[in-house]
Amino acid sequence: ARRRRGEAAQGVPGARGLRGGDPRARGPRERTHGHTPSERRAGWGEKWLPRRAGLMHPPRVAKQDPYVGREILSGQFKVLERVGSGGMGAVYRAHQPSMDRAVAVKILHSKFTNRKDLVSRFRREARAMSHLTHPNTAKVYLYGQLEDNACYIVMEYLEGRNLGQLVRQEGPLDPVRAVAILIQACGALEEAHQKGIIHRDLKPENIFLCKQGGIEDFAKVLDFGLAKVTEREMQPGSLILTQEGMVFGTPEFMSPEQAQGKTLDARSDVYSLAVILYELLTGKLPFDARSPMEFITLHVQASPIRLGIRAPDRTFPPGLEDVLLKAMAKRPEDRHQSAAEFAASLASVVPEGSVREALAALPDSALALAATQPSRP
């Protein structure tokens, strides 16, 4: 059986309530990458579609979307079009007349309003993101419930593509470009971590590239729907879903401790960022696996495939692989201890101008603290 990412998968040893996705592909790929050509991974606003050769589906008659063309929130926004959809809801482009700007409106399907777990997850994402002000985090303007009780989040409207789409379309990135993008994401995560927010579902689909202020490849971290928020950040009555022993996230990018249902901290996100960077550099994941269960096992037990073996036709800056492998260490205490420390280590081995500019995404205090951390082999 195939499942969309974010739906429960059962039968994983040592894990209950796994939220994860199927092995994925971006077009035809070699079998060793662990994905079949019949599948592609889907983000929150994408439909999961099988792509088996020769499989034809009869066309479906499009239903009229209940929100397109409507004014919502007493006329504050007019919904113009649906730009993405998934099992839990949809994302729309809307216009805010008072500010004369385009916004994105994320709406949870009204049929889920009685699902306390999904509603809590949705509100938690909105609350977590509303507390973040870093320029590399997608901005949240407003959140709540519509007249029909459907939950919504109004966010900045971004035009561009996510890292998953980028690698599918262009293949592996130049190391300088890849590192500059990842350092921006580190900046967004450093702010979140300092506020007690752990993302827990970092993957290429949740890092979006757009053009902002004349800057190409401006990264935005999205989708804090699985974020672990400290109790002081939770509203009274919120349902806490992040119990120890429960596993949530995307298997391909999980840290070992996340795969085992252990308590997570910022170092888990550092591991996931390193897996994303590995994929940007090679176009492939660091393990050969055919199922979510196999990915989980390999994250816990196996060493990543070396860059030179994974991408023998590519060259990488000296020291980059060592930084990457440290960030992917099995034990959290052996990794970089913060996103800022990971970013500083990356910049030290890839010191080009665009990378140095990306370091501006991190506060000086975080970089200064990272510089005092003892080096670990």
BELDA-V508877 format. One record per pair of residues at least 24 apart in sequence whose ideal C-beta (glycine too) atoms are under 10 Angstrom apart, sorted by sequence separation. I is the first residue (numbers start at 1). J is the second residue. If there is no record, write none. Layout:
I|J, I|J
//
This chain:
24|48, 27|51, 66|90, 68|92, 70|94, 71|95, 79|103, 85|109, 88|112, 129|153, 199|223, 200|224, 201|225, 202|226, 226|250, 252|276, 275|299, 286|310, 304|328, 323|347, 338|362, 340|364, 343|367, 344|368, 28|53, 65|90, 67|92, 68|93, 80|105, 82|107, 87|112, 126|151, 130|155, 182|207, 184|209, 199|224, 200|225, 201|226, 250|275, 253|278, 282|307, 285|310, 303|328, 320|345, 323|348, 324|349, 340|365, 341|366, 344|369, 345|370, 22|48, 25|51, 68|94, 71|97, 77|103, 79|105, 119|145, 125|151, 126|152, 127|153, 129|155, 181|207, 198|224, 199|225, 200|226, 201|227, 253|279, 278|304, 281|307, 282|308, 284|310, 319|345, 320|346, 323|349, 340|366, 341|367, 344|370, 21|48, 65|92, 67|94, 76|103, 88|115, 126|153, 197|224, 199|226, 200|227, 252|279, 278|305, 282|309, 283|310, 284|311, 303|330, 319|346, 322|349, 323|350, 339|366, 340|367, 343|370, 344|371, 77|105, 79|107, 122|150, 123|151, 125|153, 126|154, 181|209, 198|226, 199|227, 200|228, 271|299, 282|310, 283|311, 302|330, 320|348, 321|349, 338|366, 340|368, 341|369, 342|370, 345|373, 89|118, 122|151, 126|155, 192|221, 198|227, 199|228, 275|304, 278|307, 281|310, 282|311, 299|328, 301|330, 317|346, 319|348, 320|349, 338|367, 340|369, 341|370, 344|373, 88|118, 119|149, 121|151, 122|152, 123|153, 191|221, 197|227, 198|228, 274|304, 281|311, 300|330, 319|349, 320|350, 340|370, 341|371, 345|375, 119|150, 120|151, 122|153, 184|215, 188|219, 196|227, 197|228, 198|229, 279|310, 283|314, 299|330, 318|349, 319|350, 338|369, 339|370, 340|371, 341|372, 73|105, 113|145, 119|151, 187|219, 188|220, 189|221, 192|224, 196|228, 197|229, 198|230, 253|285, 278|310, 282|314, 317|349, 318|350, 337|369, 338|370, 341|373, 72|105, 88|121, 89|122, 118|151, 184|217, 186|219, 188|221, 196|229, 197|230, 252|285, 259|292, 278|311, 281|314, 316|349, 317|350, 337|370, 340|373, 2|36, 88|122, 104|138, 106|140, 184|218, 185|219, 187|221, 188|222, 195|229, 196|230, 252|286, 259|293, 282|316, 316|350, 317|351, 336|370, 72|107, 104|139, 110|145, 113|148, 114|149, 184|219, 185|220, 186|221, 192|227, 195|230, 196|231, 228|263, 252|287, 281|316, 317|352, 338|373, 2|38, 5|41, 6|42, 103|139, 104|140, 105|141, 110|146, 113|149, 168|204, 181|217, 183|219, 184|220, 185|221, 196|232, 197|233, 228|264, 259|295, 260|296, 337|373, 2|39, 4|41, 5|42, 6|43, 45|82, 47|84, 104|141, 105|142, 106|143, 108|145, 113|150, 167|204, 180|217, 181|218, 182|219, 184|221, 192|229, 195|232, 196|233, 228|265, 252|289, 259|296, 336|373, 337|374, 4|42, 5|43, 6|44, 45|83, 46|84, 47|85, 48|86, 67|105, 103|141, 108|146, 110|148, 112|150, 113|151, 166|204, 181|219, 195|233, 251|289, 254|292, 258|296, 259|297, 286|324, 5|44, 45|84, 46|85, 47|86, 48|87, 103|142, 107|146, 110|149, 111|150, 112|151, 164|203, 165|204, 177|216, 178|217, 180|219, 259|298, 260|299, 281|320, 286|325, 337|376, 44|84, 45|85, 46|86, 47|87, 67|107, 101|141, 110|150, 163|203, 164|204, 165|205, 177|217, 228|268, 251|291, 252|292, 256|296, 259|299, 260|300, 281|321, 336|376, 5|46, 7|48, 43|84, 44|85, 45|86, 66|107, 105|146, 107|148, 108|149, 109|150, 110|151, 162|203, 163|204, 164|205, 166|207, 228|269, 251|292, 254|295, 258|299, 259|300, 335|376, 4|46, 6|48, 42|84, 44|86, 99|141, 108|150, 109|151, 162|204, 163|205, 164|206, 166|208, 200|242, 227|269, 250|292, 251|293, 253|295, 254|296, 256|298, 257|299, 258|300, 259|301, 286|328, 334|376, 4|47, 5|48, 43|86, 44|87, 45|88, 107|150, 108|151, 162|205, 163|206, 164|207, 165|208, 166|209, 251|294, 252|295, 256|299, 257|300, 277|320, 278|321, 281|324, 333|376, 334|377, 4|48, 42|86, 44|88, 45|89, 66|110, 107|151, 108|152, 162|206, 163|207, 164|208, 165|209, 173|217, 198|242, 206|250, 251|295, 252|296, 255|299, 256|300, 3|48, 42|87, 44|89, 45|90, 46|91, 96|141, 106|151, 107|152, 108|153, 136|181, 162|207, 163|208, 205|250, 250|295, 251|296, 254|299, 255|300, 256|301, 2|48, 44|90, 45|91, 96|142, 106|152, 107|153, 162|208, 163|209, 203|249, 204|250, 251|297, 252|298, 253|299, 254|300, 277|323, 278|324, 44|91, 45|92, 105|152, 106|153, 107|154, 136|183, 161|208, 162|209, 201|248, 202|249, 203|250, 206|253, 249|296, 251|298, 252|299, 277|324, 278|325, 329|376, 2|50, 43|91, 105|153, 106|154, 136|184, 137|185, 160|208, 161|209, 162|210, 200|248, 201|249, 202|250, 203|251, 204|252, 205|253, 221|269, 251|299, 329|377, 104|153, 105|154, 106|155, 135|184, 136|185, 159|208, 160|209, 161|210, 200|249, 201|250, 203|252, 204|253, 247|296, 274|323, 275|324, 278|327, 326|375, 104|154, 105|155, 134|184, 136|186, 137|187, 138|188, 158|208, 160|210, 199|249, 200|250, 203|253, 274|324, 277|327, 278|328, 326|376, 103|154, 104|155, 136|187, 137|188, 158|209, 159|210, 160|211, 166|217, 202|253, 203|254, 274|325, 277|328, 326|377, 103|155, 104|156, 105|157, 135|187, 136|188, 137|189, 158|210, 159|211, 160|212, 201|253, 202|254, 221|273, 274|326, 275|327, 103|156, 104|157, 134|187, 135|188, 136|189, 157|210, 158|211, 159|212, 201|254, 202|255, 274|327, 275|328, 102|156, 103|157, 104|158, 134|188, 136|190, 137|191, 156|210, 158|212, 200|254, 273|327, 274|328, 101|156, 102|157, 134|189, 136|191, 137|192, 200|255, 272|327, 273|328, 274|329, 322|377, 101|157, 102|158, 132|188, 134|190, 135|191, 156|212, 160|216, 163|219, 270|326, 271|327, 272|328, 102|159, 132|189, 134|191, 160|217, 162|219, 201|258, 270|327, 271|328, 96|154, 133|191, 134|192, 160|218, 162|220, 200|258, 270|328, 271|329, 45|104, 132|191, 160|219, 270|329, 271|330, 92|152, 94|154, 131|191, 132|192, 158|218, 160|220, 162|222, 198|258, 267|327, 45|106, 89|150, 96|157, 131|192, 134|195, 162|223, 271|332, 274|335, 44|106, 89|151, 91|153, 92|154, 95|157, 133|195, 158|220, 267|329, 270|332, 274|336, 88|151, 89|152, 94|157, 129|192, 132|195, 273|336, 77|141, 89|153, 91|155, 93|157, 128|192, 131|195, 156|220, 158|222, 200|264, 267|331, 268|332, 271|335, 77|142, 92|157, 131|196, 132|197, 155|220, 198|263, 199|264, 267|332, 270|335, 271|336, 277|342, 76|142, 91|157, 93|159, 131|197, 198|264, 202|268, 206|272, 207|273, 266|332, 267|333, 270|336, 273|339, 128|195, 155|222, 198|265, 199|266, 202|269, 265|332, 267|334, 268|335, 270|337, 128|196, 129|197, 138|206, 198|266, 200|268, 201|269, 202|270, 264|332, 267|335, 270|338, 274|342, 73|142, 128|197, 196|265, 197|266, 198|267, 199|268, 200|269, 202|271, 203|272, 207|276, 266|335, 267|336, 269|338, 270|339, 273|342, 277|346, 127|197, 128|198, 138|208, 196|266, 198|268, 199|269, 202|272, 206|276, 262|332, 266|336, 267|337, 269|339, 270|340, 273|343, 73|144, 128|199, 136|207, 198|269, 201|272, 202|273, 204|275, 205|276, 266|337, 267|338, 270|341, 271|342, 136|208, 138|210, 153|225, 193|265, 194|266, 197|269, 200|272, 202|274, 203|275, 204|276, 256|328, 265|337, 266|338, 267|339, 270|342, 274|346, 73|146, 74|147, 124|197, 193|266, 199|272, 202|275, 203|276, 207|280, 255|328, 256|329, 257|330, 265|338, 266|339, 269|342, 270|343, 273|346, 72|146, 73|147, 83|157, 192|266, 193|267, 199|273, 202|276, 255|329, 256|330, 257|331, 266|340, 267|341, 72|147, 77|152, 204|279, 255|330, 256|331, 257|332, 266|341, 267|342, 70|146, 72|148, 83|159, 136|212, 190|266, 193|269, 203|279, 204|280, 256|332, 266|342, 70|147, 77|154, 135|212, 189|266, 192|269, 193|270, 255|332, 72|150, 76|154, 135|213, 67|146, 73|152, 190|269, 6|86, 7|87, 72|152, 135|215, 189|269, 255|335, 5|86, 6|87, 7|88, 44|125, 67|148, 73|154, 139|220, 189|270, 4|86, 5|87, 6|88, 66|148, 72|154, 136|218, 137|219, 138|220, 4|87, 67|150, 135|218, 136|219, 137|220, 138|221, 186|269, 189|272, 3|87, 4|88, 66|150, 135|219, 136|220, 137|221, 138|222, 140|224, 185|269, 186|270, 189|273, 67|152, 135|220, 136|221, 137|222, 138|223, 134|220, 138|224, 134|221, 137|224, 186|273, 185|273, 132|221, 183|273, 182|273, 185|276, 129|221, 132|224, 182|274, 185|277, 129|222, 131|224, 129|223, 130|224, 182|276, 183|277, 129|224, 132|227, 181|276, 182|277, 128|224, 129|225, 181|277, 125|222, 127|224, 128|225, 125|223, 126|224, 128|226, 129|227, 131|229, 178|276, 179|277, 182|280, 125|224, 126|225, 128|227, 178|277, 181|280, 182|281, 17|117, 124|224, 125|225, 127|227, 128|228, 178|278, 124|225, 125|226, 128|229, 178|279, 179|280, 19|121, 123|225, 124|226, 125|227, 127|229, 131|233, 175|277, 178|280, 179|281, 121|224, 122|225, 124|227, 177|280, 178|281, 121|225, 124|228, 125|229, 173|277, 178|282, 121|226, 124|229, 128|233, 175|280, 121|227, 127|233, 128|234, 173|279, 174|280, 175|281, 118|225, 127|234, 172|279, 173|280, 174|281, 127|235, 172|280, 173|281, 124|233, 167|276, 172|281, 173|282, 124|234, 172|282, 173|283, 123|234, 124|235, 127|238, 171|282, 172|283, 123|235, 164|276, 167|279, 171|283, 172|284, 163|276, 167|280, 170|283, 120|234, 124|238, 163|277, 166|280, 167|281, 6|121, 120|235, 123|238, 124|239, 164|279, 167|282, 168|283, 46|162, 123|239, 124|240, 163|279, 167|283, 45|162, 106|223, 120|237, 124|241, 163|280, 167|284, 46|164, 120|238, 121|239, 124|242, 43|162, 46|165, 106|225, 119|238, 120|239, 119|239, 120|240, 121|241, 43|164, 118|239, 120|241, 42|164, 43|165, 116|238, 117|239, 41|164, 116|239, 118|241, 40|164, 117|241, 116|241, 41|168, 121|248, 40|168, 175|307, 88|225, 217|354, 26|164, 172|310, 178|316, 179|317, 216|354, 26|165, 29|168, 172|311, 175|314, 215|354, 219|358, 24|164, 174|314, 175|315, 26|167, 27|168, 172|313, 175|316, 176|317, 179|320, 217|358, 26|168, 27|169, 172|314, 175|317, 178|320, 215|357, 219|361, 25|168, 26|169, 215|358, 218|361, 179|323, 194|338, 26|171, 175|320, 179|324, 182|327, 193|338, 194|339, 193|339, 194|340, 192|339, 193|340, 190|338, 191|339, 189|338, 190|339, 191|340, 186|336, 189|339, 190|340, 188|339, 189|340, 190|341, 186|338, 187|339, 190|342, 186|339, 187|340, 189|342, 190|343, 185|339, 186|340, 189|343, 186|341, 183|339, 186|342, 187|343, 44|201, 182|339, 183|340, 185|342, 186|343, 185|343, 186|344, 46|205, 183|342, 184|343, 43|203, 45|205, 182|342, 183|343, 186|346, 43|204, 44|205, 182|343, 183|344, 186|347, 41|203, 43|205, 44|206, 41|204, 42|205, 43|206, 183|346, 41|205, 179|343, 182|346, 183|347, 43|208, 180|346, 179|346, 180|347, 183|350, 178|346, 179|347, 182|350, 194|363, 179|349, 180|350, 191|361, 175|346, 179|350, 183|354, 187|358, 190|361, 191|362, 194|365, 178|350, 179|351, 180|352, 183|355, 186|358, 187|359, 190|362, 191|363, 194|366, 177|350, 179|352, 180|353, 181|354, 182|355, 183|356, 184|357, 185|358, 186|359, 187|360, 188|361, 189|362, 190|363, 193|366, 175|349, 176|350, 180|354, 181|355, 183|357, 184|358, 187|361, 188|362, 175|350, 176|351, 177|352, 179|354, 180|355, 183|358, 184|359, 186|361, 187|362, 191|366, 176|352, 179|355, 180|356, 182|358, 183|359, 184|360, 185|361, 186|362, 187|363, 190|366, 45|222, 175|352, 176|353, 177|354, 178|355, 180|357, 181|358, 183|360, 184|361, 190|367, 26|204, 44|222, 45|223, 174|352, 176|354, 177|355, 180|358, 183|361, 184|362, 24|203, 43|222, 44|223, 176|355, 179|358, 180|359, 183|362, 187|366, 43|223, 175|355, 186|366, 190|370, 19|200, 20|201, 24|205, 44|225, 180|361, 19|201, 21|203, 21|205, 6|201, 5|201, 5|203, 5|205, 19|225, 19|226, 41|250, 41|252, 6|223, 35|252, 34|252, 6|225, 6|226, 19|241, 136|358, 17|241, 135|360, 136|361, 17|243, 24|250, 135|361, 136|362, 16|243, 19|246, 20|247, 134|361, 17|245, 18|246, 19|247, 20|248, 21|249, 23|251, 24|252, 134|362, 16|245, 17|246, 18|247, 19|248, 20|249, 21|250, 22|251, 23|252, 134|363, 15|245, 16|246, 17|247, 18|248, 19|249, 20|250, 21|251, 22|252, 14|245, 15|246, 16|247, 17|248, 18|249, 19|250, 20|251, 21|252, 15|247, 19|251, 20|252, 21|253, 14|247, 15|248, 18|251, 20|253, 20|254, 12|247, 15|251, 18|254, 9|247, 12|251, 15|254, 20|259, 8|248, 18|259, 6|248, 9|251, 6|249, 15|258, 18|261, 5|249, 6|250, 15|259, 17|261, 5|250, 14|259, 15|260, 16|261, 5|251, 14|260, 15|261, 33|279, 5|252, 12|259, 13|260, 14|261, 12|261, 33|282, 35|284, 33|283, 34|284, 35|285, 33|284, 34|285, 32|284, 33|285, 34|287, 29|283, 30|284, 33|287, 34|288, 35|289, 36|290, 29|284, 32|287, 33|288, 34|289, 35|290, 32|288, 33|289, 34|290, 26|283, 31|288, 32|289, 33|290, 34|291, 30|288, 32|290, 31|290, 34|294, 24|285, 34|295, 23|285, 34|298, 23|289, 23|290, 23|291, 22|291, 23|292, 22|292, 21|292, 23|294, 20|292, 23|295, 20|293, 32|305, 18|292, 21|295, 18|293, 20|295, 20|296, 15|292, 33|310, 15|293, 18|296, 32|310, 12|291, 12|292, 13|293, 11|292, 12|293, 15|296, 9|291, 11|293, 14|296, 9|292, 13|296, 14|297, 9|293, 12|296, 13|297, 12|297, 14|300, 5|292, 9|296, 3|292
//
